[in-house]
Amino acid sequence: MPPESDSYTISAINSKNEVIDVVVIKCHHCNENVPVVGICSDCHTPYDHVKTVENPETGFIHFVYECSKCPPGKRKAQKIIKVNDGNSNSSTRDDLMKNFL
């Protein structure tokens, strides 16, 4: 049997209401499934996932990334993904967040 892939792609809607593909990988330091966000425009190294902060009240999951090569004052954080199925039922939203993570 072939080994499972380390990444997969999901469809999402960005802030401009455009459908985009988001690559999701397993974080090497926390084993969470996190989206890939690209590389730092200053030093051209990939952003590292630092932490994930969940807010079940708003339906937002914040994936926090930093550039590990830039000096601490120039490190950038990016990527906020709202996880919401369009339903106001909080138990459904909680289930959706658990399935994503």
Protein Blocks (a to p, Z undefined) as FASTA:
>chain_A
ZZddfbdcdddddfkopacdddddddfklopacddebjafklopacddfbdcddfknopa
cdddddfkbcfklpccehiadddehiablklmmmmmmmmZZ
